[in-house]
Amino acid sequence: MGFFPQSALNGVGAVILAYGQTGSGKTFVSCGASGEGQRTAGVIALAVQDLMQSIAQENDPLSTKIYYSMYEVYMEGVNDLVSKKEGLHLFDTADGLVIQGKVVGQTQYIKIGSK
């Protein structure tokens, strides 16, 4: 089990961050690519796969909930990629940075098939 899924399962906030100039490959590395009969998984898909495999090994995988959010910071603007809200604002508070109007998605582990 890798560091990312173990930390997330231990309740530590896990972050995947892609940073770089336009055209540097952030989307390719994050999301992967497909074409000409081939599919390359990105970091996000690989991390989710590791997380789901780790959850499947838990004693009670059906009780596991995953909360997620996805943001794009572009040209000093913040866009929520889950709810498709654009133009969100960042605020610096005593508790840290806060995103106005953020949406946190939730999913629950679903066991498909049997071992």
N, C-alpha and C positions, 0 to 999 in steps of 0.2 A: 504494500500500500504506500502510495506516495505522500509527500508532505501536504499537498493541497487538500485531498479528501480527508485525511486524518485530522487536520486542523479544523476544517469545516464541521466535521462530525463532533469535534470536541467543543463546538460552540464559538470558535474563533472566527471573526469575520474574514472571509477570504476574498481577495481582489485579483482580477486579471486586468492588467493595464497595458494598453498599446499606445506608444507615444512616438511621434516622429513627424517629419515634414510630409506634405502631400506627395503621393507616389512612392513612398518608401516601403510599402508592403504591409502596413498595419492590418488591413482587411484580410489579406491573404493569410497572414500568420494567425489572426484571430479566428477567422471563419473557414479557412481552407478554400479549395477550388474544385471545380469539376469541368471536365471537357475531354473530348476525344476518347470516351469510354473509360476514363480514369477519374477517381475521386481521391482528393487529398484532404484528410481531416485537419481542421485547425485546432489551435490550443483550447478553445472553448469546448468543442466537441470532445476532445480527448479528456479534458478535466471533468466534464459531466459524466463521461463513460467511467472514469476512475471512481467518481463519487457514487454512481449507481452500483458499481460492483462492490464497493465498500459497504454500502447500505444493505445490499443483498446478503452480506455475511453477518449482519447484525442479528441479535436474538429476536428482535421484533421489528422487522423492516417496515411493516405497515404503519407503525406509529411515527415514522420519520417524516418531518415536513421540511421542505426546502423553500427558503425565501430568497428572491433574487431581484435585482434591478440592473438595468443597462442604460448607460448614459453616453452621450457623445458630446464632447466639448469642442466646438468649432467656431473660430472667429469670435472668441470671447462670449459665445452663447452656449447654453446647456440645453440639450434635447434629450427627452426621455424616449428611449427606443422601444420600451414595452408598451406605453400608452400612446405613443406617437405625439406627445405634447412637445411643443417647441418653445424656445425663448424663456426657459425657466431661469430663475435668479438664484445665485449663491449668496448666502449670508454668513458672515463670521460671527459666531456666538461664543459664549463662555464654554459651551460644550463642544465646540469645533465647528466645522463647516456644515451648513444646513442647506438643502436644496428645496426651494419653495415649490409646493405642489407635486412633490415626488410621488411615484406610484411604486409600491413593492408588490411584485407578483408572488404567488404562492402555488406550490405544487406538492402533491403527496406521492410518495413512492408507490408505484403500482407493480405488483409482482405479475409477470407474464409467464405462463407455463409453470412447470414444477421441476424440481431437481431430481 
